[in-house]
């Protein structure tokens, strides 16, 4: 399992929200590109979210995203996966043209499943589908709305598509460091053949060790715990390789 640090962009800064709440913001860097540069060459994937785009429904901070991509990418195999407000094929193409390795779609998985299918056909294995859950139901629109579909229902609709990964987040645990929802993560990973990235609540190395043992969970998003020194990146990488 790989460690995937997250950089969330808001007002030109690198931040983290607590439980997806835009009123509970912690700023970790005034210069997100400089932060990305510190991770260059250490991990293969950097997870970046345009929080302003997620709320607006279209990419907003493209110049900043380009700067982060340029600061992080060191080899053809490494790269940024970017999400936040991606609602069209054109937006996907724009992000890939900026140099992104993968593009993350969330709300579209429920509101526009045809877009997911079209994107998977045009950009095979370059699309990550984010399934963010509130009480098991898929959250939409920057986590400010909730759909009537469960995570498992949407995951089953993705079967057969060339999707790079499903990124699963339990919104109630995001930014809390109390640990991911292991039961729900394992249930999702067992229900799909698409690789799963776990997100939301990683706070200790033991959380990473447990995730690394779950079949089909191939990556873990880390944010607040890493930036607040709960563990080092090197230790996180070692824990995620735990066997």
Beta strands, then each sheet from edge to edge (+ up, - down):
strand 1: 2-10
strand 2: 13-18
strand 3: 21-29
strand 4: 45-50
strand 5: 79-83
strand 6: 102-105
strand 7: 127-134
strand 8: 137-140
strand 9: 145-150
strand 10: 165-170
strand 11: 196-199
strand 12: 217-222
sheet 1: 3+ 2- 1+ 4+ 5+ 6+ 7+ 8- 9+
sheet 2: 3+ 2- 1+ 12+ 11+ 10+
end
